[in-house]
Amino acid sequence: MSENIPIAVTMGCPVGIGPEIILRFFADHSDWGHHPAVVLGDLSLLIRIADQFKIPVRPTGWLPGQEIQPGTVPVLESSSLDKENLVWGKPNRDTALAMAKYIRTAVQGVLKGEFAAMVTCPIAKKALNEAGIHYPGHTEMLADLTGTDSYRMMMAGSRLRVVLVTIHEPLARVSELLTATELQDCIEMTTNALQKDFAIAMPRIAVAGFNPHSGEQGMFGREEIDIIAPVIDRYAGDAQLTGPWPPDTVFHKAATGEFDAVIAMYHDQGLIPFKLLHFKDGVNVTLGLPIVRTSVDHGTAYDIAGKGLADAASLSAAWQLATEIVVNRNVAEEKI
């Protein structure tokens, strides 16, 4: 893939911190190297925010195939919102439809080869659903748009990578959703991603238990005995896959270099330790899609939207990782 094919950055919720972190991200990147970024969003809104916060960048209109001018923020205009209806931290139907359009346009562009990958800024899930766009989150929407049946959420940082067996599910339902098929699929998808996207030839993967102390031999639950351990046994002889590890120790082991990734059974089991280490620079990666997608690891932050306090560290890390994955996939394909 040509190095000058841009990466699409979706603006996320227009009244959240997405527009601000995009502008701060561009202000920090004068030399793009591989795959420059292009924003899918609202040009007039970005211009107003750049002026409001005195961010030294210049948002300009852009169309696929156009040369990207140095020092600008190229924007593929995907909405034209009425500024009179925009209130910081108060999403409405118009902002919900706009953020959905950014996502759809980015997916279509990547599938057509106009973009090398897509990076997403945070959306308002409740606003989307109230506007009739019924998805639990970004991940499920992207899977639907790309016709993907099996997918996983990976949280990636310099010290810790976590992949989830179940994602946005009520905690009371996790046990019934935790099956051998789901766990095996997660293990194989994680292995493939670490090898192909992260260029780790022999990835070391730890599988967390479900219950306290991994069930303490059945005293605190049988998920480890009935589901998790039998799946791990299918990979007997593969010293790179181990578990089930007690959830209260395995993340420390991974963060200190013993493992390349941890497979967690449910959302908060994996994301609490991850965000403790990578609250500002964590990256969300969707595994299993036919496209490369990374995302910031934070929400719309309505409490600080419009106050000039947003930090672009996670967006910068998400763009950097998307670039690395594109490059690694190209190298892997050349070796085939």
N, C-alpha and C positions, 0 to 999 in steps of 0.2 A: 504494500500500500504506500502511495506517495506520501512523503513527509509533510507536504503542504496542505493535505486534506484536513480541514479544521475539526475540532471537537465541539459539539453543540452543548451549550450550557443553558438549561431551562431556568427561567427567572423565579419559578415558584410562586407563592402567594404574593400578589402585588402590594399588599398592605402589611406584609411581614418584613423580615430583615433581608430577604433574598435580593432585592434590588440593590440595597446598600452594600452587601458583601460582594456582589458581583463587581461593582464599581471599585471597591477597595482592592479586590483581587487584580483587576486590570491595572490599577495604579502601581501595584507592586511587581508587575511583569512587563519589562521593556524588551526582553529578549526571550522569545517563545521557544526557540529550538524546534523540537518535533511538535507538529500538530498544534497550531495556534487555536485560540478559543473564539467562538462566535456565540453571541447571546440570542436566545429565542425569547422575546419578551415585548415590552412596550417602550418604544423609543422616546416618546414625549415624557413619560414618567421617569425614565432613566436620566434624561437631560435635566429635569427639574430637581431630581435628587442630587445629581452631581453639582448643580448650582447651590442647592440648599446647604450641603455639607462641605462645599468648596473642595471637592475631590478633583485632583488635577488630571482628568481624563475627558475625552470628547466622544460621546456616543454618536454614531452615524449609522444611517441605513446601509444595509448590505443584502445582496442576493447571492444565491449559490453560484459558484464559479467566478465571482468577482475577486479581484486582488484585495487583500487586506492591507489597509494603509497603516504604517507604523504610528503608534501613539494614539490610536483611536479605539473605541469600543464598538466593533461591528455588530449591528443588531438586525437580525431577520425579524421584521415587524410581524408579530403574531397577534397583537391586540391593539386597540386604540380606545383606551378607557377614558371615561368622562371624569376629569379630576374633581368635579363637584361631588361625585358619588364615592370618592375614596377617603376613608378615614383610617389612620394608622391603627392597626390591631383590630379592625372591624371588617372581617371578610363578608362579602355579600354574593348574590347569585352571579353578578358580572365578573367579580374577581375569581370565583370558582370556575366559571366557564373558560376564562382566560388561562388559568393555570393548567386546566385540562388540555386546552389547545396547544400550549407550549410543549407538553409531553407528547401528544399525538404527532405534532409536526416534527419533533426531534426523532421519534421512532421511524417515521416514514423516511426522513432524510438519511438516517443511518442505513436503513434497509436498501435505499437507492444508491448508496455510495457517496452521497453528498457530504456526509460527516463520517469521521473515523470511529467515533464513539459518542456517548452522551453522558453529561454530568448534570445532576439534578439538584436544584435548590429546594428548600422545604415547602411542602404544601399543607393546606388545612383540610384534613380528612373529613371532618364533620361538615365543613362548607361544601365540599365536593358531593357528599351524600345528600345534603339538603337540596342541592341543585340537580339531583337526579342521576348523578354519576356514582354508582354504588360499588365502591371498592374499599376494602379495609385499609389500603395504603398504596404507596407508589409501586411496591414490588408486585402486588397482585394485578394492578392495572397494566404494568409493563408485560407481565406474562400473558395477559389476555390479548393485548395489542400485537404481540409477536407469535401468538398461537402456541405458547409454551405450556406444556402440562406439568413438567417437573422442574422446580426451581428452588433455590435456597438463598437465604440472606447470610452474607459473610460481613462481619465487622473487622476491618483491617487497620492496624497501626504498626508502628515500628517495633513495639514490644509484644503485642498480642494480636492474634487472629482468632476469631470465634465464628463458628458456623452453627446455625440453629436448625434443629429437626422440626420443631413447630414454631410458628412465627406469631402472628397476631391472633391469638386464641385466648379465651378466658382460662384462667389457671385451673378452674374446676374441670375443664374438658381435656387437659393435656394428657392425663393418664390414658384415656380411651383413644386418643389420637396417636399415641406413641406405639407404633407397630414395628415389627421386624422389617417389613418392606420399606417403611419410611426411613428407618435408621440405616439400612444397607444402601438405599439410594443416596442418602446424605453423605455417607462415608465415601462412596464412589465418586460423587460429584465434587466433594472436597479434595480428594486425591487428584482428580483430573485438573481441577483449577490450580492447585498448588504446583503441579508439574508444568502445565501449559501457560498459565497466566503469571505465575510468580517464579518460573524457571527454577524450581526446586526438584531435582531429579529423584531424590528419595525422601519424600516428606514424612516427617514424624508427627503422627496424629494421635492425640489423646481423646478418649471418649469419656465424658463425664457420666457419673451415675445420675439417677433421678431423685432418689431419696437421701435424707441425711446419712452421712457415712456410707453412701452407696448401699443403703438398706441394712447394713450390719447383719449380713447373712440371713436376710428375711425378717429380722425383728421389726424393721421400720417400713416394710413394703417389699413386694416381690418383683417389681419391674426389672431390676438388675438380673435376677435369677431367670425370670421367664422370657425376657425380651433382649436386654442389652448384651449380657454375656454370651448367649448362644450366637448372636450375630457376629460378635468379635471372634468367636471360636471358628467361624467359617473362614477367617483369614489366618488360621493357625500357621505358625512358621514365619509370618510376616512381623518381624520385630518392630516395624515402623508404626504399627497400629496397636495401641494398648488401652486397657481399661477393663471394666468401668472404674474410673478414679473417683474418690470422694470429692464432691463438688467444692468443698471448702478448702481444698489444697491444690487441686489441679491447675487452677488459673495462676497461682503463684509459680508453680513449676514451669508453666509455659512462658510466663513473663520474664523468668530468669534464664530462658534459653533452652530448656529441656525439650520443648515441643515446638513445631512450626504452626500448629493450629489445635484448637480444642473444639470438639463437637459438643454443644450444649443441647439439653433436651427441650428447653423452653426459653422464651424471650428474655425474661428478667434474670434467669440463671446465668445467661451469657452476657447480657448487656450491662448489668450492674458492675461486675469487675472490669469490663472493657471500658466503660465510661469513667470509671475511677482513674484509669491510666491515660485515657485518650479523650478526655472531655472536649478539648479544643481542636485536636488534629485527627480525630478518628474518621474513617471512611467506610461507607456502606457500599458493598459490592454485590450485585445480583448475579448468582451463579445459575447456569443452565440456559440463559437466554442466547439467541443467535446473534446478539449484538453485545458490545461492551457498554456496561452501564455502571457508573459509580455515583455516589451521592454524598453530600454533607451528612455528618452524623449528629444533627441537631434539628430542632423544630423551628417553627416560624418566629418564636421569641417575641410574641406580640407585646410583652411587657416593656421591651426596649426598642421596638420598632419606631422609627422616626426620631430617635434621640441621638443618633450619630455614635452609638456605642458598640455596634456590631463588629465582630472579629471575623476576618476572612480566612483564618488558618485552616479550617476544615475544608473549605472550598478549594483552597490552594492544594491541599493534600489530595483531594478527590481528583482534581485535574491531573496532577502529577502521576497518580496511580493509574488513571485511565490511559495516559500516554504510555506508561511502562507496560501495561497489559497489551495494548495494541502492538507495541514493538515486540514483546515476547511472543505473542501469537504469530506474528509475521515470521519470526525466526524459527518457531516450531514448524510452521507450514513449509518453510524452505527446506527443512531437514527431511521432510516426508518424501 
